[in-house]
């Protein structure tokens, strides 16, 4: 458990650096479509879930000089806390003989296993987060047992207050009965865009990453901000599809169907989820970007994704010096042996 916890700590430290880089990049992209800000969170999710990445000469991690451990010819892992350093190693070989008075340690002076307690606390937190999300999902499923199919994968229910997408392999759209008919057009467009883009899977992965890194405040910040960018980018896609004329009705539906509180569990994608005021302001300011602006945003996104997604190339200096020293010692030894062999022997009379 301690070794696993040390790996999670390394991933969380790397993820924290990437989260800060994405938050800074979002400041420069705040006036552009939110799809670019939303795309940046992909590298955060990758860093929080995957300990291995490609190695490259240029990386955002270069200035931290972490320990780079090669896992293959092209991949490596970053270590700020050596894996296994938190684990208590067993003594190797027989212990040296000591006087009996030194072998006896009073019980009150035994060292407290802080590392084991920290790893156990992390595991307990992960279990609580997973069980909480599962309980919320099962409770919501029970409320939807009497939902009525309207079309293909769209269902109506009088037990819910806001539209949302639920499901992974066969996602369904659930609408409350109080949704007006004139609102269904853009609400369904919103939820279907989520499904086409795979947001229902992305959000489930994001919640799992949050469960693993629940102790990291920046992981919570990333989860909330990524959810806002996800919803705003989906709003912009609906406006681009249906036209600027729906913005007033769209904003009115958001205000009427906005959830009273935002659930942190990552199961449903709710239409009223997120910062309702921020979404309405973003829709009011949205304009189709020009080509040059799109190209600049694309370059910024690619640069951030690549720089934050790769590990620094392992340094070969230490290994090269070790090999040189080993060769020098070997050469000196062989040379000495040859010199001794070639030296004239003294005769003892």
Secondary structure, 3 states (H helix, E strand, C coil): CHHHHHHHHHHHHHHHHHHHHHHHHHHHCCCCCHHHHHHHHHHHHHHHHCCCEEEECCCCCHHHCCEEEECCCCEEEEECCCCCCCCCCCCCCCCCCCCHHHHCCCHHHCCCCHHHHHHHHHHHHHHHHHHHHHHHHHHHHHHCCCCEEEECCEEEECCCCCCEEECCCCCEEEEECCCCHHHHHHHHHHHHHHHHHCHHHHHHHHHHHHHHCCCCHHHHHHHHHHHHHHHHHHHHHHHHHHCHHHHHHHHHHHHHHCCCCCCCCCCCEECCCCCHHHHHHHHHHCCCCCHHHHHHHHHHHHHHHHHHHCEECCCCHHHHHHHHHHHHHHHHHHHHHHHHHHCCCCCCC
